[in-house]
Amino acid sequence: MTSEHTNEADPVERIYYYYEVARGFASQTDDPSSAYVKILEYSSPSADKRARVLANSFIPDLFSRFASEQRLASRAVESMIDFCEDEDPKLRVGTIKRLPEIAELSQSEADKELIVDILIQLMQSQAPAELDVVKASLERAARSLPGVTARKIWRLAASATSEPVLQKIAKQWIMTTGKNTVGQYPEFAEAGIAAVKGMNDVNLFETLCGVLQGLPTLKDTKRVGEMLDVLVSDCPSADSLSQADDAALDKFAALLRQIGRLVYRQPPLSALIKYLATIIPVLGSSKLRQETQHKLLTLAYDCCLQTPPSRELDIFIPKLKDLVISLSTNLDDAPDWTSIEPATLALQSALFNVPGFPLSSDASPDLTPALRRIWAQAHTELSNLRKLDAQTTESEKQRRQCENTVTATRELLKLPSLRAKEPLKVYVSWRPLKPVTKKRPNQTSQTSQANQTNQTSQTSQTSQTNKANQPNKAKKTTASEKPTSRKKRRGRQT
C-alpha cells in the first residue's frame, strides 16, 4: 500500500497505512517515526472511533520499535493513559492489560513510575471485572519491575500527604498481594525500609514494620542490620528527650518495640550500642515513661549479651557502671527492680565478654559498695517473697527480678579470675510468665506427692493382679491335659 493508493478520507485505511510504514513494510521514502506519531494522534477522544480502536492495539504493538526514542515513547505512554479514561469499558480493559508490557519495554524510569501510579489509582474502580484486570496488571508490573512498583507503593502507604483512599489501597496491597507475591524480592524490602523512616503515624508505622519483619528477605542478617540502623537513626537524641511531647514519646516507644524484635535476629549492633551509650546517662532526668526506660535497659542487656569485645562496648561499660551506682542510692524507699535487674545483668554480660576491662579508676567512684547494697536488698526482698503463703503472677515476677539481681551482683563481686567461664543461665522477668495458681508451695508438693503415690499404688495393684491371673491360666491348661493322659494310661492297661 502506498500513499497514492490510500483513501485520505477513510481514517481506517490511513491508520493501516501508517501502521505498515511504522513497521517498515510500506514506502521506503516515508519515515517510520513520523508514521508512529500519526498513529498516536488517533488516541485523541475526538478521533474516529474505528481508527481509535485500531490505534489502541497498534500503539503497544509497535512500542518496542520506538522505545529507545524517549520523546515518542513518552507520547505513547500518555496516549495509553488517555485510553484508560475512555467511556468504552472494553477499550479501558484492553488498555489496562497492555500497560505492564509497555512499562517493561520502557527505558524511562519516570514513565515506568507513571504507569504504576495509574494502575494504583485504577484500583479505585467500582466495576468488579475491571478491578480484577487492574489487580492482575499491577501484580504483573510488580513482578517484572519490583523496584519501581515497591518504591511507589511503599511511599504512597507511608507518606502523610497521600490521599487517604489511595493510602488505604496501598497499605492493603502491601499486606496481601505485595507480601505474598513479591515479598521475596530484595527490592520490596529495601523500599519498605526506606519508607518507614520518619513516619509519624504510630499505628501505621508498626503495621508496616510488622509486614517488613515477616518478609523472607528479612532473614538475611545484613538486611536486618540495615533496617535496625534506619530505626536507630530515627530515634530522638538525648537532648530532645527533655522537650519531647506525648506524640514523640509514643513514636519513641514504638521504635524501641520494633528494634527489640530485630535484636533477637542477631544483626550488627554497633549503631544501637552507640545510641544507648548516649541515652543511658539521662534516664533519671528525662521525661521517659517507666516502660520506655525498662525497654531501653532490656535492649542494653540484649546488646551486651550478643556483642563481642569492641570499641563500642568499651564506651558502654562505664555508662552501665554509673547507672548501677545511681540505682543503688535509693534502695531504702522503693527499689526499682524493673530497672535494677536489666542494668546489673547488662553490666555482668558486658564484663563477661570483656573480662579484662578495668572497672576501678581514680576518676570514677567504686562499684563494689553499690553492688553490695543491691545484693543485700535483693536478698532480703527475696527472703520475704519466699515466705508468702500465696503466689501470684506479680509476686512471681518480682521474685525472678530479685533472683536475677542476686545472681548478677554475686558474680560481679567476685574477682575476675573467679568469675564464671560460661554465660549466666537466667530466666529474665520481662519474658512472658505462665499464670500462677494461688496455692501454698507445700500444698503443691503434697498434691504432687499424693498423685505419685496413687499412681505407684495403682501400678503395683495392676502388676499383682496380672501375676495372680497367670497361675489360673496355667491350672486351666493342666486340667485340660489330664484327661488325655488318663485315656492313654487306660489304653496301655487294656
C-alpha positions in Angstrom: 0.0 0.0 0.0 1.3 3.5 -0.9 0.2 6.9 -0.1 -1.1 7.4 -3.6 -3.5 4.4 -3.2 -4.6 5.4 0.3 -8.1 6.9 0.6 -7.3 10.1 2.5 -11.0 10.4 3.5 -11.1 7.0 5.2 -9.4 7.1 8.7 -9.2 3.3 8.9 -7.2 3.0 5.7 -4.9 5.8 6.7 -4.1 4.3 10.1 -3.5 0.9 8.4 -1.1 2.7 6.0 0.8 4.4 8.9 1.0 1.0 10.6 2.7 -0.6 7.6 5.1 2.4 7.3 5.9 2.2 11.0 6.7 -1.5 10.6 9.0 -0.7 7.7 6.9 -2.7 5.2 5.5 0.1 3.1 7.0 3.1 1.3 10.8 3.4 1.7 10.5 7.2 1.5 8.2 7.7 4.5 9.6 7.9 7.9 8.5 5.2 10.4 8.8 7.6 13.4 6.5 10.1 11.7 4.1 7.3 10.9 4.1 6.3 14.6 3.3 9.9 15.5 0.3 9.8 13.2 -0.9 6.7 14.9 -0.6 8.3 18.3 -2.8 11.2 17.1 -5.7 8.7 16.7 -5.7 8.2 20.6 -7.4 11.5 20.9 -11.1 11.3 22.1 -12.1 13.3 19.1 -10.6 10.8 16.6 -12.7 8.4 14.5 -13.9 5.6 16.8 -12.9 2.8 14.5 -9.4 4.2 14.0 -9.2 4.8 17.7 -9.8 1.2 18.5 -7.1 0.2 16.0 -4.7 2.8 17.5 -5.3 1.2 20.9 -3.9 -2.0 19.5 -1.2 -0.6 17.2 0.5 1.6 19.8 1.6 -1.2 22.2 2.3 -3.5 19.2 4.8 -1.0 17.8 6.2 0.3 21.1 9.2 -1.9 21.2 10.4 -0.4 17.9 10.4 3.2 19.3 11.2 2.6 23.0 14.7 4.0 22.6 13.3 7.3 21.2 12.4 9.0 24.5 10.0 11.6 23.0 8.0 9.0 21.1 7.9 6.5 24.0 6.6 9.1 26.4 3.9 10.2 24.0 2.9 6.6 23.6 2.6 6.2 27.4 0.5 9.3 27.6 -1.7 8.0 24.8 -2.3 4.7 26.5 -3.2 6.6 29.8 -5.8 8.6 27.8 -7.4 5.3 26.8 -7.7 4.4 30.5 -10.3 7.2 30.8 -12.4 6.1 27.8 -16.1 5.6 28.2 -15.9 2.2 26.4 -15.2 -0.4 29.2 -13.8 -2.9 26.6 -11.3 -0.3 25.4 -10.3 0.5 29.0 -9.8 -3.2 30.0 -7.8 -3.8 26.8 -5.5 -0.9 27.6 -5.1 -1.9 31.3 -3.9 -5.3 30.1 -1.2 -3.8 27.9 0.2 -1.3 30.4 2.6 -3.7 32.2 4.0 -4.7 28.8 4.7 -1.1 27.9 6.2 -0.5 31.4 8.6 -3.4 30.9 9.8 -2.1 27.5 10.1 1.5 28.5 13.6 2.8 29.1 12.4 5.8 31.2 12.1 5.4 35.0 9.6 8.3 35.0 7.3 6.5 32.5 7.5 3.3 34.5 6.5 5.1 37.7 3.7 6.9 35.9 2.3 3.6 34.7 2.5 2.0 38.1 0.9 5.1 39.6 -2.0 4.9 37.1 -2.6 1.2 37.9 -2.7 2.1 41.6 -5.2 4.8 41.0 -7.3 2.4 38.9 -7.6 0.2 42.0 -10.5 2.5 42.9 -12.6 1.1 40.1 -16.1 0.1 41.1 -16.6 -2.4 38.2 -15.7 -5.9 39.6 -14.5 -7.2 36.2 -12.3 -4.2 35.5 -10.9 -4.2 39.1 -9.8 -7.8 38.6 -7.9 -6.8 35.5 -6.3 -3.9 37.3 -5.2 -6.2 40.1 -3.7 -8.7 37.7 -1.9 -5.9 35.8 -0.5 -4.4 38.9 0.8 -7.8 40.1 2.4 -8.4 36.7 4.1 -4.9 36.9 5.3 -5.7 40.4 6.8 -9.0 39.3 8.6 -7.5 36.3 9.5 -4.2 37.9 9.8 -4.9 41.6 11.9 -1.9 42.4 9.8 0.7 40.7 6.5 -0.8 42.0 7.8 -1.2 45.5 9.1 2.3 45.8 5.9 3.8 44.5 3.5 1.8 46.6 5.5 1.9 49.8 5.9 5.7 49.6 2.2 6.0 49.0 1.4 3.9 52.0 3.8 5.6 54.4 3.5 9.2 53.3 1.4 11.5 55.5 0.5 13.6 52.4 -1.1 10.7 50.5 -4.8 10.7 49.7 -6.5 8.6 52.4 -8.2 6.4 49.9 -5.0 5.7 47.9 -3.1 5.2 51.1 -5.5 2.6 52.3 -5.3 0.8 48.9 -1.5 0.8 49.0 -1.5 -0.4 52.6 -3.9 -3.3 51.9 -2.0 -4.3 48.7 1.3 -4.4 50.7 -0.2 -6.5 53.4 -1.8 -9.0 50.9 -0.6 -9.2 47.3 2.7 -7.5 47.8 3.7 -9.6 50.8 2.7 -12.9 49.2 3.7 -12.4 45.6 6.7 -10.1 45.5 7.8 -10.3 49.1 10.8 -12.5 48.1 12.3 -9.7 46.1 15.0 -7.7 47.9 13.8 -4.5 46.2 10.5 -4.9 48.1 12.1 -5.0 51.5 14.6 -2.2 50.6 11.7 0.1 49.5 9.8 -0.6 52.7 12.8 0.1 55.0 13.3 3.4 53.3 9.6 4.3 53.5 9.1 3.7 57.3 11.8 6.2 58.2 10.4 9.4 59.6 6.8 8.2 59.9 4.6 9.9 62.5 1.6 7.7 62.5 2.5 5.1 65.2 -0.2 2.5 64.3 0.6 2.6 60.6 4.3 2.5 61.4 4.0 -0.6 63.5 1.8 -2.3 60.9 4.2 -1.7 58.1 7.2 -2.7 60.2 5.3 -5.9 61.1 4.9 -6.7 57.3 8.6 -6.0 56.8 9.8 -8.2 59.6 7.6 -11.1 58.2 9.3 -11.0 54.7 11.6 -13.9 53.8 14.3 -11.4 52.7 14.4 -10.1 56.3 16.0 -13.3 57.4 19.3 -12.0 55.9 21.4 -10.6 58.7 22.7 -7.8 56.5 19.3 -6.6 55.6 18.1 -6.9 59.2 21.1 -4.7 60.2 20.1 -2.1 57.5 16.6 -1.9 59.0 18.0 -1.7 62.5 20.3 1.2 61.6 17.4 3.1 59.9 15.2 2.7 63.0 18.0 3.7 65.4 18.8 6.8 63.3 15.1 7.7 63.6 15.3 7.7 67.5 15.4 11.1 69.3 18.6 12.4 70.7 19.3 12.7 74.4 18.8 16.5 74.3 15.5 16.3 72.5 14.0 13.8 75.1 13.7 16.5 77.7 11.4 18.5 75.4 9.5 15.6 73.8 5.7 15.7 73.8 3.4 12.7 74.1 3.3 12.0 70.4 7.1 11.9 70.2 7.3 9.7 73.3 4.7 7.3 71.7 6.8 7.2 68.5 9.9 6.5 70.5 8.3 3.6 72.4 7.1 2.2 69.0 10.6 2.4 67.6 12.1 0.6 70.7 9.5 -2.2 70.3 10.5 -2.7 66.6 14.2 -2.5 67.5 13.7 -5.1 70.2 12.3 -7.6 67.7 15.2 -7.1 65.3 17.8 -7.5 68.0 16.8 -11.2 68.5 17.9 -11.9 64.9 21.4 -11.0 66.0 22.3 -8.3 63.4 25.3 -6.0 63.9 24.6 -3.9 66.9 27.3 -1.2 66.8 24.9 1.7 65.9 22.4 0.6 68.6 25.1 0.4 71.3 26.4 3.9 70.4 22.9 5.3 70.7 22.2 3.6 74.1 25.5 4.9 75.4 24.1 8.5 74.9 20.7 7.7 76.3 21.5 5.7 79.4 23.1 8.6 81.3 20.0 10.8 81.0 17.4 8.2 82.1 16.9 9.7 85.5 16.5 13.2 84.3 14.4 12.6 81.2 10.6 12.6 80.7 10.6 9.0 79.6 7.9 6.7 80.9 8.7 3.8 83.1 8.0 1.2 80.4 10.2 3.1 77.9 13.1 3.2 80.4 12.6 -0.5 81.1 12.7 -1.3 77.3 15.9 0.7 76.9 17.6 -1.3 79.7 16.4 -4.6 78.3 17.8 -3.7 74.9 21.1 -2.8 76.7 21.1 -6.3 78.2 20.4 -8.0 74.8 23.2 -5.9 73.2 25.7 -6.8 75.9 24.8 -10.4 75.7 25.5 -10.6 71.9 28.3 -8.2 71.3 31.9 -9.4 71.3 34.7 -7.2 72.6 34.6 -3.9 70.6 35.3 -0.2 71.0 31.5 0.5 71.4 31.3 -2.0 74.3 34.3 -0.3 76.0 32.4 3.0 75.8 29.2 1.5 77.0 30.5 -0.3 80.1 31.3 2.9 82.1 27.8 4.2 81.4 26.3 1.0 82.8 28.6 1.2 85.8 27.4 4.7 86.6 23.8 3.7 86.1 24.1 0.8 88.6 25.7 3.1 91.2 22.9 5.6 90.8 20.2 2.9 91.2 21.8 1.8 94.4 21.3 5.2 96.1 17.5 4.9 96.6 17.1 1.3 97.7 15.5 2.2 101.1 12.5 4.0 99.7 11.3 1.9 96.8 13.8 -0.3 94.9 13.2 -0.1 91.2 13.7 -3.7 90.4 12.4 -3.3 86.8 15.5 -1.2 86.2 18.0 -2.8 88.6 17.6 -6.3 87.2 18.4 -5.5 83.5 21.0 -2.9 84.5 23.0 -5.4 86.6 22.5 -8.2 84.1 23.7 -5.9 81.3 26.8 -4.9 83.2 27.6 -8.6 84.1 27.2 -9.7 80.4 29.4 -6.9 79.1 32.2 -7.7 81.6 31.8 -11.4 80.7 32.5 -10.5 77.1 35.3 -8.1 78.0 36.9 -9.8 81.1 39.9 -7.6 81.2 38.1 -4.3 81.3 39.4 -2.1 84.2 36.4 -1.2 86.4 38.2 0.8 89.1 40.0 4.1 88.4 40.7 7.3 90.3 38.3 9.3 88.1 35.2 7.1 88.8 33.6 6.0 92.1 34.0 2.5 93.4 31.4 0.0 92.2 31.8 -2.6 95.0 29.8 -0.8 97.7 26.9 -0.2 95.3 26.8 -3.9 94.3 26.9 -5.0 98.0 23.9 -2.7 98.8 22.0 -4.0 95.8 22.8 -7.6 96.7 21.7 -7.2 100.3 18.5 -5.5 99.4 17.6 -8.1 96.8 18.5 -11.0 99.1 16.2 -9.6 101.8 13.4 -9.0 99.4 13.8 -12.5 98.0 13.5 -14.0 101.5 10.3 -12.1 102.2 8.8 -13.2 98.9 9.5 -16.8 99.7 7.6 -16.6 102.9 4.4 -15.6 101.2 1.5 -18.0 101.6 0.1 -17.4 98.2 2.0 -16.9 95.0 0.6 -14.5 92.3 1.9 -13.6 88.9 3.1 -10.3 90.2 5.0 -11.8 93.1 6.5 -14.4 90.9 7.8 -11.7 88.5 9.3 -9.8 91.5 10.8 -13.0 92.8 12.6 -13.6 89.5 13.7 -9.9 89.4 15.4 -10.3 92.8 16.8 -13.8 92.0 18.4 -12.5 88.8 19.7 -9.4 90.6 21.3 -11.5 93.3 22.9 -13.8 90.7 24.3 -10.9 88.7 25.7 -8.9 91.7 27.2 -12.0 93.3 29.0 -12.7 90.0 30.2 -9.1 89.7 31.5 -9.1 93.3 33.9 -11.9 92.5 37.4 -11.4 91.4 37.8 -11.5 87.6 39.8 -14.7 87.8 37.0 -16.4 89.8 34.0 -15.4 87.7 32.1 -18.0 85.7 33.6 -19.1 82.4 30.1 -19.6 80.8 27.3 -17.1 80.4 24.8 -17.0 83.3 21.7 -19.0 82.9 18.9 -16.7 84.0 15.2 -16.5 83.1 14.7 -12.8 82.8 11.4 -11.4 84.3 10.4 -9.5 81.2 9.8 -12.7 79.2 6.2 -13.9 79.3 5.2 -15.6 82.5 2.8 -18.5 82.9 -0.2 -17.8 85.1 0.5 -18.8 88.7 -2.2 -20.7 90.7 -2.8 -19.3 94.2 -1.7 -22.3 96.2 0.8 -22.8 99.1 4.1 -24.3 98.0 3.7 -27.2 100.4 0.2 -27.9 99.1 1.5 -28.1 95.6 4.3 -30.5 96.7 1.8 -32.6 98.8 -0.6 -32.8 95.9 2.2 -33.9 93.5 3.4 -36.5 96.1 -0.1 -37.8 96.6 -0.6 -38.1 92.8 2.7 -40.0 92.6 1.7 -42.3 95.5 -1.7 -43.0 93.8 0.0 -43.8 90.5 2.5 -46.1 92.2 -0.2 -48.0 94.2 -2.3 -48.4 91.0 0.7 -49.7 89.2 1.6 -52.2 91.9 -2.1 -53.4 92.2 -2.2 -53.9 88.4 1.0 -55.9 88.4 -0.2 -58.1 91.3 -3.4 -58.7 89.5 -1.6 -59.8 86.4 0.6 -62.1 88.5 -2.4 -63.6 90.2 -4.1 -64.3 86.8 -1.1 -66.1 85.3 -1.3 -69.3 87.6 -5.0 -69.6 86.9 -4.3 -69.8 83.2 -1.6 -72.5 83.9 -4.1 -74.5 86.0 -6.7 -74.5 83.3 -4.2 -75.7 80.8 -3.1 -78.6 83.1 -6.7 -79.6 83.8 -7.4 -79.9 80.1 -4.3 -82.0 79.6 -5.1 -84.5 82.4 -8.0 -86.4 80.7 -5.8 -87.0 77.7 -3.1 -88.6 79.9 -5.7 -90.9 81.7 -7.0 -92.2 78.4 -3.5 -93.0 77.3 -2.9 -94.9 80.6 -6.2 -96.9 80.3 -5.3 -97.8 76.7 -2.0 -99.2 77.9 -3.6 -101.2 80.7 -6.1 -102.7 78.3 
